[in-house]
Amino acid sequence: MQSIGHYQQIIADYFDGHSFQKEPANLYQPIQYILSLGGKRMRPVLTLMAADIFGADCREALPAAVAVEIFHNFSLVHDDIMDEAPLRRGHQTVHEKWGLNTGILSGDAMLILAYRYFETYEPETFRELAKLFSQTALEVCEGQQWDVDFEQRNDVSQAEYLKMIEYKTAVLVAAAMKMGGIVAKTSKDNCDLIYDFGLNLGIAFQLQDDYLDAFGDPETFGKQVGGDIIENKKTYLYLKAIEQANPYERENLIQWFSVKPEDASDKVVAVKNIFTHTGADASTRSAIELYTLKAFDTLEKTDIGTEKKQLLREFGKKLMQRKV
């Protein structure tokens, strides 16, 4: 198993050396743009890493890894449209730069492009990858719809929220790792276990993303800090605050989440104060740790060497210490 930087460089070299631009330019320029913004590219890194862990040359998994990254960015383009988000990775979102219609159409094209990368594999591997990808893509859409539905509800439970982030975010992390196992032709048990490892790590990752959305550094976070608060999203922070608040704090929080003021700065400050005073921020950090440890427990059951398990554990720890 190589360093994270090694896998990131393989992914970066591919995207740096591959142009998605062709005619019509207004369809493909946004695709080139969003993919060029980079980011940590955690999901494709996991695909390469998993292939390496299970004994394959990680470059054999590059087409699957690229498919995962293109699909992920497709989902971001459409998420940003739905959230009316102005920034992605510190830059203008696609729909802000090219308009709503082009944003929708370019996103659709990215989904189709992602599928085409599986065509490089032999039929049996292609079938397994495509089946997993189809299931995952549909679950991501289901999670996104739950996310939208929850904005209009005041009775969202913590269990419902955790199921939503499992589908919206964690299943793609899990599938990215399992794809590496499929390419490496490891056992079904190993594929299922590495999927579960990725699933728990993905839940922890999304909980941390929720936390950073409220408490992250605007200079490093790359997105609009307080965006979830502005959009009245019932995140884990919100749900824990509702659970742990006194009657006055609970009423105040519900009131803030019933409005979308033109200038939301006061709302963001007030809600963050409630998150802190109720201990929702600390509870969210504890949940992040819980799911990270669940991932590590699953890792112990996989049929790989101790050194590889330790490297994966270190990766998980670094991921949970991120500030962006």
N, C-alpha and C positions, 0 to 999 in steps of 0.2 A: 504494500500500500504506500502510495506517494503522499507528499504534503498536499494540503488543500490548495496552496498556491500553484502547484504543478497542474492539478485538474482545472483550476480557473484559467490558467494560461492556455491550455488546450482549447477550452471553450472560447476564450477571447480571440485566439488565433483564427479559429473557424469564422467567427462573426466579422473579424477585421478583414479577412481575406475573401469573404463571400458577399456578393452584392445581390440584394433582392429587388433591385430597381429594374423595371422594364415598363412597357406601355400597357395600359394608360398610367402615366406618371403619377397622377393624383390618387391612384389606388395603391401604388407600391412605395411612393415616397414616405407616407406615414409608417409603413411597415419597417422600412430601413431606419427611420428616425427612432421609433420606440425600441428597436432591437439594438441600436447603437448607443443607447443611454446606459447600457451595461448593468450596473448594480452588482450585488454579490454573486448572482447566478447560482444560488445555493442548490436549487433543484437539479439542474443538469450536472453539477458537481457530484451530487449524491448518486446519480446514475453511473457516472464513471467510477466513482469510489466503490460502489457495490459490485460492479463487474470485476474490478481489481481484487477486491476482498475474496471473491469466490473463484479466483484463479484464471480469469480471462485477461487478455490485453485490453486495457480500459478504452483504447481507441476503437475497438469493436463495438462499443456501446455509444460511440459519438452520435450516430444518426438518431438513436432513441433519445439521447440527452438533448440534442438540438430540438427534436419534436416537443419535448417537455418544456423547454425554454420558450419556444414560439407559442405553445398553447398558454403558458403562464402569462405571457405578454398580451396575448389576445384577451384573456380574462381581465387584465388590468385596463386595457383600452375601454372595454365595455363597462367595467366597474366605475371608471372615472366618469363616463357619460352619465351613468345612473346616479352617481354621487355629486355630479356637477362640480367635480374637483378641478381646481385651476393648475395644480402642480403634481408632477410625478418625477421622483428622483431629482428634485430641484429644478426641473424644466417644465415648460408649458405642456399640458396634456394634449393628446392628439386632437381631441374634438375642439379644444380652444384654438389650436393652430390651424386646423384644416376645416373645421365645421362639423356639425353633428352627423350629417348624412355620410360624409366620407369616413368619419370615425367608425360608424356602424359597419359600413361596407368593407373597410380595410380590416377591421377585426374579424369579420366573417371569412375573408380571404386567408387570414392567418390560421384559422382553425383548419381550413382545408390543406394549407401548406404543411401544417404539423403532421397530419395523417400521412402525407406522401413520403415522409422520411422513413416510415416503417417498410416501404416497398423495397428497400435495399437488402432486407433479410430473407433467408430461406423460408419456404412456406410455413413450416411448423412454428418457427420463432415469430414470423410475421403474425400468424393467427393468434398466438398467445399475447403478443404486445398489443395488437389491435383490439382484442377483447378487453384487456385490462384498461386500455386507453379510453374505449367507448364507455365502459362502466364509470370510470373516473370523471370523464368530461360531463356525463349526465349528472353525477353526484355533485360536481362543482356548481352546475346550474341550479340544482335543487337547493344547495346551501345558499346560493345568492338570492334565490326567491324567498327563502325563510328570512334572510337578512332584511330584505325589503319589507316583508310582512311584519316583522317585529317592530319596525319604526312606527306602525299604526296601533300597536298593542301596548297595554299597560300591565299585562298579566304574564309576561314572558318569564318562564322559570329558568333557573340556572341549568337544569338538565337539558331543556330545549336549546338554550344558548350554546352549550357545549356540543350538542349534536349538530347545530348549525355550523360552528367553526370546524368541526370534524369534516363535514362535507365541503364547505367552501374553501378550506385551506389545507387541512391535514391530509386528506386523501391523495392530493397531488404529490405531496412530499413522500407519502408512503408508496405510491405508484412509481415515483421516480426511482426509489431504491429497489423495488421489486423488478423493475425493468432491467436494471443492471444484473440482477440474479438470473432473469430469464435469458438474457444474452449470454451469460456465462454458463448456462445450462446446469445450474446447481439444483439440488433436490427441491421438491415441492415444500418440504418442511422449512428449509432455509429461506425460500422465497416468501413463505407466509410469515415467518418470524421477522425477516428484515422489513416486511410491510408493516407489521405491528410496531416495530421499533420506530420506523418513520412516522407512523400515525401518531404515536404519543409525543414524539419530538415535534411534529407539526402542530399539535394542539398547544404545546408549551410555547412554540414560536408565535402562534397567533395571539395567545394571551399576552405575550410580551409586546407584540405589535400594538395591541389595545392599550397597554400600559404606556408605551412610548408615544402613542398618539396624543395622550394627555400630558405626559410628563417628560417627553423627549426634548432634546435641545434643537431648536429651530434651525440652527446652523448645520447640524449633522443629520437630522432626521430625513430630509429630502422631500417630505410631504408637509402639508399644512397642519401644524400642531393644533390640536383641538378640533380637528375635522369631524370626528365622531360625535363630539358634544354638539357642534353646530348642527349636524344632521339628525340629532336626537336618536342616535343608535344606542340600543339597549345592550351595551357591552357588559363584560363580566364586572368591570369596575362599577358600572351603574347598578347592576343587580346586587352586588355585595353592599353597596352603599344603601340601597333600599332596605336590605335585610338588617343592616346594622345601625341604621339612623334612628335618632329619636323622632317623635312625631313632628316636631317643627322642621327638622332637617328633611324628613321624608316629604312633607308637604311642599317645602321649598324646591326640592329636587324635581318632583313631579311637575310643578309649575314651570320650571325652567325648560323641561323637556316637552312642554306642550306648545312652545313658541319657537319661531325662527326669526329673531330680530335682524334688521338690516345690518346693524353694527353689533356683532356677536362678541366683542371683546369682553364686555362685562359678564356676559353669560359664561364664557369659558373660565374666567377667573373665579366666579362664584361656584360653579360646579366643581372645579378642581379643589377648591377649599372644602367642599362637602366631602369629596372623595378622601381627602386627607384627614379631616376631623372624624369621620366615621371609621377610619381604619381600612377602608376599601382598597387603598393603595397597597397596604401591607398584605392584605388577604390575597390580592392578585399576585403579588410576588411569591407568596407561599404556594399558590396553585401552579405557577410556572415551575417551581422546584419540584412539586409533586409529580407532574407529568414528565418532567425530565428524568426523574428517578424511575418512573414506570418504564420509560424507554430503555434505561440501563438494565433493569431487571429482565426485560425481554431479550436484550442483547446476550445475556449470559447463557441463554438456551440455544443459541445458534451454534452450528457445527463449524466453527472457525477457530483459529489459534488465539491464544491469550493476548499476544502482541497486537493482533488486529482488533480484538475487542477493546483493548486499552486505547488504541488510536481513535476508534469510533467514539469512545467515551469522552476523550479529550475534545473531539470535534463538537460533541453535544454541549460540553461545558463552555467552549468558546462561543458557540451560537447563542447561548443564554446570557452571555456577558456583553452582547452587542449593544451599541448605542444608537444604531441606525436601522 
